[in-house]
Amino acid sequence: MSTASVEWELWSTRARLVVTNPAVLPTARELVDSYLAKVDDAANRFREDSEISRLTERSGWVTLSPTMAHLLEEALVA
């Protein structure tokens, strides 16, 4: 079985993506980048326009994005 991988700088660390089918590496990277952009939009505490930053300015009931809801659910499980 052959593999392919790519590494890049991400959030003050390094990310590494490994796939078992080298032909899908570009598509896999696009999927990962897309999801990480959603995570950044939702949970980047350093961005004033992120969902988490906007939530600190509100009180009462709020509607969360599916990404933020998933991140919070996983955080509670951990």
Secondary structure by P-SEA (a helix, b strand, c coil): ccccbbbbbcccbbbbbbbccccaaaaaaaaaaaaaaaaaacccccccccaaaaaaacccbbbbcaaaaaaaaaaaac
